[in-house]
Amino acid sequence: MQPPRVLIDAARLQQRVDELATEITTAFDGLEELTLVVVLKGGFVFAADLARRIDIPARIEFITLASYGDGTEGGEIRLLADIGNSLEGKHVLIVDDIVDTGHTLAYLNRIVTAHDPAGVRRCVLLSKKSHRAADLAVEHIGFEIDDVWVAGYGMDHAGLWRSLPYIGRVGD
């Protein structure tokens, strides 16, 4: 299988992560602490780079959801591993790799808000706004992309390509 064709190169990714970190630092200005809730597995590379650049001390929590399995067809959203610590009274930034229909992010938002945080904002690396079906604000978006399947920079295609330093378009 050929690697995905470059859609967003590594240099542009890092530049945009820097910009997002500045936006987020400004949005949460004055806080002593921020909690990042990172969606595994796809969001781990993006979240690691982002967390190192946000200028607020951060706790990092992980949650694992599944909606695609090993294929490309979306299905039922399943919670595989919940957040390990309390979010009560915390300021939370949900960090995910991509938002498509928005159903997974809305599901995650319901889980996080059930933990009674002080506030919640959302950050995604990629957005396919043309597919949005759920009505949920995403305050921090890295890139708007067309309706294409992507892999790399933490995201996979059938379990492969997470370790690519760029985001590639699959199937071209």
N, C-alpha and C positions, 0 to 999 in steps of 0.2 A: 504494500500500500504506500503510495506517495504521500509525503508530508503535505499539509494544507498550504495553499498559496497565500503569501503575505497579504493581509488586509490592513493591519495596523502594525507598523514595525516597532521594535523594542525601544528605540529612542523616543518616538512619539508617545508610546505608552508611559514611559518614565516622566516625560514632560507633563502629561495630563495628570498623572498621579500626584506630582508636585502641586499642580494647580488645585486639584481636589482637596489636598491636605490643607492648603491655605484657606480655601472656602470653608472647610469644616472647622478649622481652628477659629476662624472669625465667627462662624455661626454659634459655636459653643464658648465664646470668649467669656472669661471670668470664672469658668468652672475649675474646681480643683481636681476633678477626676471625670473621666468619660469611660463608658463601657461599650466596647465593640462586640456585637453579636455577629459572628461570622458563619456563613452558610458553607458547610462542607459538602462536597469536596471542591467544587468549582471556584469558590471564593478565596481559597487559602493563599494563593500567590499574591493576588491583588491586595488582600487584607494585610499581609505581612509587609508589603512595600508601603502601603498607606499608613499603617500604624507607626512605622518608623519615622514618618514625616509629619504626622499630626503633632502640634506643639502643646499637647495637654497630656498629663499622665493618664495612661489607659489600662484598663483591665480588658482582657480578651476572653470571651466565652465562645463556645462552638455549639452549633446545632446541626444535625444532619437530617435532611429531607430527601425524599426520592419522588420523582415524577416521570423520569424518562427510562430508568433502568439502563440497559446496554444499547437501546435503539435510539430512534429519533422521534418516536411518536409520544406525545404527552399523554399522561393518564392520570389516575388517582394520585393525589398527593399523600405521602405517608411520612409520618414523623418516625425517624429511625433512632435518633438520640436527642434528648431534650437538653436544655441549658442546665449546667451543673450547679450554679449558684443563684442566689436570690438577686433579682433586679429591682426589688422594691426600693423606691425613692431614688433610683439611679438615673442618670441621663444616658440614654442608649442611642447608639448608631448601629443600625442593621447594615451589614456589608454583604453584598452578594455579587456574583459575577455578571448575571444577565437578567433582565426582566423582559418577558415576551408578552403573554396575555395579561400577566400581573396576578394570576390566581395563586401562584406559589408565594409571591411576596405578600399578598393579602392574607394568606393562611399564616405565614410567619408573623406578620404584624399582629394578628389576633393572639398568637401564642405569647409574644413579647408583652403586649399590653395587659394580658391576663396576669402577668407578674407584677403589675402595679408600679411601673417605673415613673420617675418624675417627668420624663418626656422622651419621645422617640422621633428620630429622623431616619431616613433611608438613603443609602448610597449604593449605586450599582455601577459597575464598569461599563456595561453595554445595555442599550435600550433599543428594542424593536417597537417603537411607538405605534407603527401601523397595525400591530396585532393586539394592542391593549384592549382588554375587555373589562378588567377590574378597575373600579374607580378608587385609586389610591395615589396620593402624592408621592413622588420620588424627588426629594430635594436636591440630591447630588448625583449627577449623571456624567460618566466619563465621556462616552461617545454614543451618538444615535447611529444605528446601522440599519441597512436594508434587511429584508427577510431572507437571510442566508444562514446556513449552519456553520458555526465557527468552532475552532479548537485552538488550544495553546494558552499560555499564561495562566495555567490552572484548570482550564476547561478541557474537556475530553470529547472525543468522538469514539463511541464503542470502547471506552476505557483507555484509549491511546491519545498521545500528543499533549498531555498536561504540562510536560516539562519544556515545551517550546518557549523561547523568550519573546515571542511575538504572538499576535492573534492572526490565525490563518482561516481562510475560507475553505471549507471542506467540499469536495466534489467537483472542483473545476479542473 
